[in-house]
Amino acid sequence: MKAIVLFITTSTVAFLFSFSSLVLAENSTQTFLDKNARFHPVVSSLGIVVSQEAIASQVGADILEAGGNAIDAAVATGFALAVTLPRAGNLGGGGFMMLYLAEENKTIAIDYREMAPSAAHRDMFLDPQGEVDNDKARFSAQSSGVPGTVAGLLYALDKYGSMSIAQVLKPAIQLATQGVSINHDLSDSLRLSSKRLQKHRASKVYFYKTAGDYYLPGDILVQSDLGSTLKRISQQGSAGFYQGKTADLIVEQMQRSGGLITLKDLADYKVVEREPVCGTYRSIGLCAMPPPSSGGIHLIQMLNILENYNLAKLGHNTAQSMHLLIEAMRSAYADRSLYLGDPDFKPVPVKKLIDKAYAKSLSEQINPHKARRSKNVHPGLDKWIALQANESEETTHFSTWDKQGNVVSNTYTLNFAYGNGIAVEGAGFLLNNEMDDFSAKPGSANGYGLIGGTANAIQPKKRPLSSMTPTILFDANNKPLLATGTPGGSTIITIVLQIILNWTDFDMGIAEATAAPRIHHQWLPDTLYYENGISPDSLNLLKSMSHTMAPRTRVLGSAQSIAIDRGHLTGSSDPRRQGAAAVSQQH
């Protein structure tokens, strides 16, 4: 047995795992929303990998065992997820990576977000009446941006890793060519998405049996075309994806399906290394992803607002503390709608948005006893500046931490589950539908209900605004304390916010901080969404404060976190999704 694994499912089941055997160690029927449930995070003095899929976490831990660093483990995990979690793990999408280099005491943000094809234009998703055609924006081949995942992961490996491409891709190639056992989560996911995926010939062939029958738990899924694509990447690096046979297959699929991506678009794709957006919360430092992610800015902005209140005294998930969280969320998402976009195309006022004085002014607009109406809450920066002068749900996140202290927090996505549902025939992977993350029309909502403006309008080679929020927290000596992130579409930022608050203000261990019930508000629609498990008394008090509320029919996110808890390195996978796992290096 090479590593200890915590398998966490919706029934909180702990397993010991290896590739050759699966041994049931502990079984509890308590759900993650049962406040009496006990959660057992993986603890290690060496390295830990946490991801939404157990086999991929094991791949990362094996890389650490073989002498690789956190970056090597992250890249191996990312490529493995493209095989084992096809609804979100990907070669055809993009994402963001935050990494901390221990030897240099330096934090870096790597932007490998998708880019709009050169033929994209502002009105491409508008119908003859000037309204947004959502089917075209979300489910057509034109919804695909130029993929960034392969370039981004290989960039990180080449610049900051210690292993060869062949070493880190070998596990993913083996998983694709030899097959993976279908678990309940993947079986259910493919069944629920079958109507959309089976519209497309290649997707039907890749993810369903002959005649479109479903794969059942225990069946073996072999992905030979994907394995061949991974082999080309292993042998040729980025050129094995952005040029040559794989690039030709992508363009041929574009031509069959009416998409826009050309060979030149693929050859021109660039990874961008950016300065993280950093701030402080009480005695904690934090760095997160800058634009074109909205996550870092608005995470820090909300923390700056909440720093003006004694949340610990108010108590966790009490009506009063949740009211303050909701109002901070309302202000931040209002600002997001106007000011955020790709900084390579329009300046984003980062420093002003994360200014503590600005946050103080926003906190002063909060009535401690009554909810505001979102129609009366407007982007406030311009007004404040004048006064001074007088973001698929089926994204996925993984974190890695090695014994040298290097840390990676990475979120990547196809946008919707299985992207736009179109697989590249002959290449074995799905295409993203990230073009929906642009503002197809100012003031119109995207697939997650987020409102955007001209700063996020469609332009060639532009990167769409995102809510992905990979984050690292630091102590006073700039040493990492916590790496976290989550999928969840527009809810990502507020989920990361609550993980941090639970861990800091409410003194929870990382497993408890992850499992605690969550809320979400995003300005528009003017509705508070809440998970099961919050006190009915607190919900009634929020109603009496004029909050419009609705229970969340789906769980909020799937956070994958690693933290220093009482001197121990502790990994926790969110119990909200089946099959997630934290894996500890043992030697």
N, C-alpha and C positions, 0 to 999 in steps of 0.2 A: 504494500500500500504506500503510494508515494506522497499522498497529500490528504489532509482532512478537508471534507467538503460539508458545508451546510446547504442542503437543498431546501428551499423554502417554497411551499405551495400555499394555496388558499386554505389548506387544513394544517398549516404549520408542521410540516414533516421534516425531521432531520435525518439525513442519510450519510453513510460513508460510501464514497464513490471511487471507483477506478474504472479504466476502460475495459477491464476484463471481468469486473464483477460489480454488482449493486447490492449492498447489504442493508436491510432496514435496521436502523439503530433505535429510533424512537418514533412513536406515533401518537399524535394528539388530535382529537376531533374538534378542538377549540379553533375558532376562526380568528383572523388577524384583528377583527374588531372587538373581540372579547377582551375587556380590560384585565381579566384575570389570566390571560394566556401568558406563557413564559417563552421568551425568545432567546435563542442561544447563538450569538454571533460567533464567527470564527475568530480566534485570538492567536496571534503569532508574534514572535520576536524577530521574524525574518521578513518574508514578503507575502503579500496577499493580492489576489485578483478577484474582483466581483463583477458579475455581468448578469444579464437577464436570462442566460442559457447555460446550463451546467457544464456541458461538454466544452463550450468555448472558454469558460472559466478554467477548466482543467488544462486546456491547451496553454493558456497564459501561465498558469502555475508551473507546468512542465518546462516552459521556457526559462522561468526563474530558476528552477532546479538545475537546468543545464548551464547555468552561469550567465544567462541574459539579464539585462537590466529592465526597469519598468517600462521603458519605451519599446524594447524588443517584445516584452510580454503584451503590451497594448496592441501593437501591430499584429501579432499573431492572433490575439483574441478578436480583433476587428475582422480579419480575413476569415477566421473560423465562423464567426457569426453570420457571414455572408452565405455559409452553407447550412448552418443549424437553425437560424432564425430568419428565414427569407422574407418575412413580412416587414422587417426593419433592418436587420443586418444586410449589408449590401456591397456590391461593386458599382452599381448604377446610380448611387446617390451622392451625398456629401455631408460635411459636418464640421465640427470645431474640436480642437484639442488644446487643452491647457496642460502645460507640463512644468514641473519644478526640477531644476538640475541642482543636486545637493552640492557638488564640488564647486560650482560657480555661484551658489546661493542666488539663483536667477530663475525668474518665472517668465514663461514664453507662451504666446497665444498663436496657434497655427490655424489659419482660415483656409479650409478646403471646401467651402460652400460651392454649390453649383453656380454656373454662370449662364445668363441668357444667351442663346445662339445669336449669331450676327444678323440673322434675318428677323429677329424679334422686333416688335414695335409696340408702341404705347396702347393702341386700340385693337390689338390682335384678338382679344377675347370678347369684343363687343359685337352684338347682333345688329341688324340693319336699323333697329330702333334706338341704338346707342346704349342698350342694357347689357349687363354682363351675362354671357352664355356660360353658365357654371359647368355644364357637361364638357364643353370644349376646354375650359380652364383646368379641369380636374381629371378628366378621363381620356383625353385624346393624346396622340403622340406629340402634339404641339405643347402639351403641358410639361414636357421634359426639358430640364436645363442640362447643360453639359456636365456630366458627372465629375465629381472631384475626389471621391473616396480613395481610389487607387493612387492618385498623385499625392494626396495628403498623407496617407499612411506611409508611403515609400519615402516621402520627403522627411518625415520624422525619423524613420529608420536610418536613412542615409546620414542625416546630420547629427542625430543624438543617440542612435542605437549602437549596439556593439556586435550584432550578429549580421550574417549575410541574408539577402532576400530568400535564398533557397532554404536556409535553416528555419526562418519564421513562417514561410508559406507551406512547408512540407506537411504539417498537420492538417491544414485546410484542404490541400490536394488529396490527402489520404481519405479524409471524411467525405469529400465529393465523389471520388472514384470508387471507393469501397462501400460507401453508403452509410447513412446514419439511421438509427432506430427511431421511428416516429413516436414521439411522446404524446400524451393527451392534449397538451397545449397546442402543438403544431397540427395535430389531427383536427381539433375543434376549429382552429383558425382557418385552415384550408377549406373545411366544410362551410363555414360561415361566409367565406369569400368566393365560393365556387361560381356563383352566377356571374360575377364580374370577371374572374380569371378565365373561365371557360369560354368566354367570348373570343378569346385570342388563341390561335392555333398553337403557338409555341408554349404559352403559359399552361394550356390544357395538357400538353404532352409532358411538360416538366413536372407538374405538381399533382397530377391525377393519373389513375390507372387507365388501362384500355377501356374505351367507352365512357370515360369520365367518372369512373367509380372512385370513391374516396379512399385515401390511405387511412388505415386504422392503427391505433396504438400497437406497437410491436412490429409493424411492417417496416421493411427496409427501403429507404429512399436513396437511390443512386442518381447522382447528377453528373453524368460523364461529360456533357458539354461544358458545364461550369468548371469541372476539373481540368479540361483542356485549356480553358481561358486562364485559370490560375497557373497552369504550367507555363504558358507563354509569358505571364507576368514574372514568374520565378526565374525564367531564363533570360528575359530581355528587359526587365524593370518596367518603368512607365511606358516605354516604347512598345511593350507587349500588349498594352491596352489602348493607348492613344494613337498608335500607328499600326500599320500592318493588318493582319487578319482580323483581329478583334475590332479595330476601328472600321474596317470594311463591313463587317457584320452589323455594326451599329448603324452605319449610314444606309445600308441596304434595308434594315428594318424601318428606318425613318422614311425611306422612299415608298415602302409597302404601305405604311400606316399614315403617311401624310405629315410626318414630323419635320423639324427644321434643322436638326444638327447635321453639320457637314464635316468632312475630313479636316478642313481648316479649323473649324471650331474646336475639334478634339485636339489637334496639334497645338493650338494656341492656348489651351487651358494652363493657368498658372496658379500655384499655391502662394498665399501671401502670409508672411510672418508679421504679426501685429503686436503692438504694445498692449498688454492686458489693461483692463480698466480696474483700478484698485481703490480701496477705501478702508475705512475702519468702522467697527461697530463695538462700542464700549472699549474693552481692552484687546479686542481681536482685530487682526488685519485680514483682509480678503482680497483676492484677485479673481476676476472672472472674464468672460469673453466680451471683447469690445464689438462695436458695429463692424459688419452687418448683423451681428446679434444684438437684439435689444435686451438680452438677459442680464448682462453685467451691469449696465447703466441702471436699469430699473430695480434690480436686486439691491444695489447700493442705495439708490434713492429711497426705497421703502424702508430699509434699515435705518437710514438717516432720519426719516420721519419718526420711526418707532423708538429711536434712541431718546426721544424727548419724554418717554413715558416709562414708568416702572412696571413692566409687564410681569415680572416675577411676583410682585406683590398682588397684582390683579388675578393671577392664576392662569393655568393652562386651559385653553378652550372655554373659559368663562365668557359670558355674554359681553362683558366690558372689554376684555382683551381681544376677542374676536371682532368686536365693533371697530376697534382701532386698526386692526389688520385690514379689515374690509375698506376702511376709508383711505388707508395708505395705498392699497391696491388700486382703488378708484382713481386717485390722483396720478399714480404712475402710468396706468394704462391710457389715461387721457393724454398725457404727454407723449406716450409712444405713438399715438395715432398721427401726430403732426411732425415730430422732430426726427424720427428714426428712419434710416435707410442706409444704402451703401456709401460709406465715407469716401470712396474713390470717385463718386459722382456728385455728391453734395455734402458739404461740411455738416457734421453732427455736433451740436454744442455739448460735448461730453462733460467738460469741466463745470459748466453751469448747471447741468442737470444733476450732477452728484455733489454740488456745493451744499455744505451743511446749513448755511444760512438760508438757501432756497428751501431746503427741507423744513427748516424751522418755520418759514412763512407758510408752507403747506400745512404743517401741523396746527398752526393757529387758525386755519379755516375749518378744522374738524370740530363739530359739536359733540362733546363727550356723551351726550344723552340722546342724540337723534341722528338718523341716517340722512345723508344728503341725497338728492336725486341727481342721477348722472347727467341728465339734460341741463342741469345747472352747474356742472363741473366741466370746465374747459381747460385745454392745455394752458398752463399757467406761466410758462417761462417768460414769454414776451412781456406780459404785464409786470412780472417781478423785476425783470431787467429795467423796464421803464421806471419802476419805483426806485430802484437802486441808483439810477442816473439822476434823478431829480434831486408683435409675433406671433402629423400623423401621429395624431395621438400615438401612432405606432412608430415613433422614433425609438431608439434604444441608447442606453448609456452604459459605459463600463469604466471602472477605475482600477489602477494598478499602483502598487507601492513596493519598492524593493528594499533589501536590507541596507543598501547604501544611503537610503533616504530620498531617492528619486521618486517622483510622483507624477502620474498621468490621470487626468480627468477628461474623458472623451465622450462626446455625444454626436451620433450621426444618424442619418435617416433617409428614407425614400419619400417622406412626407406622409401620405396616407398609408394604411396597411397595404403592402404589396404595391406601393406607388400608384401609377395609373393602370396597373394590371397587365401591361404589355411587356412580354419577355423578348429579349433579343434572340431571334431564331439562330441556332448554331452556336451561341455564346453562353446560354444557360443562366442569364441573370435578368432581373427585372429593371425597368426604367422608372425613374422618379417622376413625380408630378409637382415639382417645386415651383414651377412658374405660377402656380396658384398663390404662392406666398407674396408675389408682387401685388400691388394695388391695381387691379384691372381697370378700376374707375375710382377716382377719389370719393371717399365716403361710403364705398360699397364694402361689405364684409367678405372675407375669404372663407375657406372651408371650416375655420375654427371660430367664426364670428368676429374676428378682429377687423377693426376699421383702420384704413390707411389713407395717406394723402399722397401728394405729388412727390415727396421725398422718396417714396417707394414705388414710383411709377416704372413701368417696363421700359428698359432700354437695352440695346445690344451690349453684350459682355458685362452687364451689371449683375450683381449678386442680390438675390431677394432677401428682404428682412426676415430674421428668424427669432424665435423665442428660446432656442437652445442655450442652456446656461451651465456649462461645465465650470466648476468653482473649486478653488483651494483656499482654505483658511490657514492663518499663520499666528504664531505667538509673537511676543514682543521682540524676540531675537530673529524674526523672519524665518522660523523653522515651521514646516508644515504641521498642522493639527488635524485637518479634515479635508478629504477630497470627496466631492459629491456631485450629483447630477441626476437627471431623470428624463424619460420621455413624457409626453403629455400635451403636445401642441401648445395652445395658448396658456395652459395651466402650468407649464414648466417653471416659470419664474416664481410663481407663488408657492409651488411645492418646495423648491429649493429654499425659499425664504423660511418656510415653516420647519424644514429640517434644521436649519441654522438656529432659529429661535428655540426650538425644542432642546437642542444640544447646549446652547449657551444660557439663555435666560431661565429655562425650566429644568436645567441640570439633568437631562435624560442621557442614558447611554445611547450609543448610536443605533442599536436595534430598537429600543423603545422610541427613540426620536423618529425612526423610519416608520414604525408600525402605527403611530398615533393617528387618529382620524383627522382629515384635512378639509379645508374650505377653499373656495376660489371665487374671486370677483374680478372682472376685467373691464370695468367701466360700462361698456356696452356689449351685450344686453345688460340692463340694470337689474341683475339677478345674482343673489348669493347662492352658490352651489355648495352643498355639504354632503360629506360621506356619512354613512350609518355609523353610529357609535358616539355621537355628540349628545350630551344631555338634553332631553326634551325640555327641561326647565330653561336651559340656556337658549335654546331655539325659540321658545316662547318669549323670552325677554328680548331677543333680537327683533322678533315680530313687533313687539310693543314699541321698539325704537324706530319703526317704520321701514325696516329692511324687507325688500321683496325677496322671497326665498324659494328654493326648489331642491329636493333631494337629488343627489348625483346618481344617475342610473348605472354609470360605469365608474370603476375605481379611478382615483386621481393618481396617475403616474406609476412608476416602477423605479424608485430611487436605488442607486447602487453606490454605496458609500464605504469609505475606509477612514478610520479615525484613531487618534491616540487617546485612549481612555485609561486614565490612572497608570500611565507609563507603559501600557500594552498597545500594540498595533491590532486594531479590531476591525473586521470586515463584516458588513451587513448587507444582504440582498433583500429587497422589498418583498414582503409576503403577499402582496396584492396580485402578483402574476405567478402562474405555475411555472416551475422549472428553473427559477432563478437560483444562483449559487454563489457563495463566497468560498474561495479555495485558498488554503494557506500553504506556502512553501514550508517544508519541514526540515531541510538540511542546508 
